[in-house]
Amino acid sequence: MRLPVRTLLIFLTASLTAVAACRQPAPASGAPPETYAPGLGELMTFQQMRHTKLWFAGQALNWDLAAYELDELGEGFDDIIKFHPTHKDSPVAPKDAIPRMVTQPLADLRAAVTKKDSTAFVERYDALTAACNNCHEATNFGFNRVQRPASNPYPNQVFSPPSQ
């Protein structure tokens, strides 16, 4: 089916106008435009979500989803180190605390997920949770404690593994 030339011109004009409207003008000072960096609170909220989903995946024996959430947690910690290597008056910088306190518990939990060992999963999930709370204490965020989820805040997600 061929579009009439007039329809094609209208479409192209609208597309170019939309693209032009999305472009941000350079700052008048000549400085590069400011880039967005997520706040530490935003990143930690995502970590809390992943921590929760990881629990429900493990409880449902959905090892693929658990492995995925572990990868996402790792990427989230990498982002925290990248965007917030230090934080306010924290006596221990996130760039130091995370590798020292969280890396090994994540690796231990990954081993349980890889082995599909539900008993080890629970033990190592609790160890990761303790590591998170210890990290919060070390960085002056001890008022922010995490635990095993008591209820599922994601009723629209199926945590059980797909039928084979």
C-alpha positions in Angstrom: 0.0 0.0 0.0 1.4 3.4 -1.0 0.8 6.4 1.1 -0.1 9.6 -0.8 2.7 12.1 -0.9 0.7 14.6 1.1 0.1 12.1 4.0 3.8 11.2 3.9 4.8 14.9 4.1 2.4 15.5 7.0 3.8 12.5 8.9 7.4 13.6 8.3 6.7 17.2 9.3 5.0 16.0 12.5 7.9 13.7 13.3 10.6 16.3 12.8 8.6 18.8 14.9 8.3 16.2 17.7 12.0 15.5 17.6 12.9 19.2 17.6 10.6 19.8 20.6 12.4 17.1 22.6 15.8 18.6 22.0 17.0 20.7 24.9 18.8 23.9 24.1 22.4 24.3 25.3 22.7 26.4 28.5 23.4 30.0 27.7 26.7 29.9 29.6 28.1 27.4 27.2 28.4 24.8 29.9 27.4 21.2 29.1 23.8 20.4 30.0 23.3 18.9 33.4 22.9 15.2 33.4 20.5 13.3 35.7 22.0 11.2 38.5 19.6 9.2 40.7 19.6 10.0 44.3 20.8 7.5 46.9 17.3 7.2 48.2 16.0 6.3 44.8 18.6 3.7 44.2 18.0 2.2 47.7 14.3 2.0 47.0 15.0 -0.1 44.0 17.3 -2.3 46.1 14.5 -2.8 48.6 12.2 -3.8 45.8 14.8 -6.3 44.5 15.4 -7.7 48.0 11.7 -8.3 48.4 11.2 -9.9 45.0 14.2 -12.1 45.6 12.6 -13.4 48.7 9.4 -14.3 47.0 11.2 -15.8 44.0 13.2 -18.0 46.4 10.2 -19.0 48.4 8.4 -20.0 45.1 11.5 -22.0 44.0 11.7 -19.8 40.9 15.5 -20.0 40.6 15.6 -18.1 37.3 13.8 -15.2 38.8 15.9 -15.3 41.9 19.1 -15.3 39.8 17.7 -12.3 37.9 16.9 -10.3 41.0 20.4 -11.1 42.4 21.9 -9.7 39.2 19.8 -6.6 39.5 20.8 -6.2 43.2 24.5 -6.4 42.1 23.9 -3.8 39.3 22.1 -1.6 41.9 25.1 -1.7 44.3 27.4 -0.9 41.3 25.2 2.2 40.6 25.3 3.2 44.2 29.1 3.1 44.2 29.2 4.9 40.8 26.8 7.7 41.7 27.3 8.0 45.4 30.8 6.9 46.3 30.6 9.0 49.4 27.5 10.3 51.1 27.1 13.4 53.3 28.5 12.8 56.8 28.8 9.0 56.5 31.9 7.8 58.4 32.2 4.9 56.0 31.8 5.7 52.3 29.4 3.5 50.3 32.3 2.8 47.9 34.1 1.1 50.8 31.2 -0.3 52.8 29.4 -2.1 50.0 32.4 -4.2 48.7 33.5 -5.0 52.2 30.1 -5.8 53.7 27.8 -6.9 50.9 29.8 -8.6 48.1 30.4 -11.9 49.9 26.8 -12.3 51.2 25.6 -11.7 47.6 28.0 -14.3 46.3 27.0 -16.8 49.0 23.3 -16.3 48.1 24.1 -16.7 44.4 25.7 -20.1 45.2 22.5 -21.2 47.0 20.4 -20.1 44.0 22.7 -21.8 41.5 22.4 -25.0 43.5 18.6 -24.5 43.9 19.0 -25.1 47.6 16.0 -23.7 49.4 17.4 -24.3 52.9 20.7 -22.5 52.0 18.7 -19.8 50.2 16.8 -18.8 53.4 20.0 -18.9 55.5 21.9 -16.8 53.0 19.1 -14.4 52.3 19.0 -13.7 56.1 22.8 -13.2 56.0 22.4 -10.7 53.1 19.7 -8.9 55.0 22.0 -8.7 58.1 24.8 -7.3 55.9 22.5 -4.6 54.5 21.5 -3.6 58.0 25.2 -3.6 59.1 26.0 -1.4 56.1 23.2 0.9 57.1 24.6 1.1 60.6 28.2 1.8 59.4 27.0 4.6 57.1 24.8 6.3 59.7 21.6 4.9 58.3 20.9 2.5 61.1 17.4 3.8 61.4 16.7 2.2 58.1 16.4 -1.6 58.7 15.3 -4.2 56.3 13.8 -7.7 57.0 12.2 -10.6 55.2 9.0 -9.4 53.7 5.9 -10.2 55.7 3.5 -9.8 52.8 3.7 -9.5 49.0 3.5 -5.9 47.8 3.5 -7.2 44.2 0.2 -9.0 43.8 0.4 -8.5 40.0 3.6 -10.6 39.7 3.6 -14.4 39.5 6.6 -15.6 41.5 6.1 -19.3 40.9 8.3 -20.7 38.0 6.6 -21.2 34.7 5.3 -24.7 34.0 7.7 -26.7 31.9 
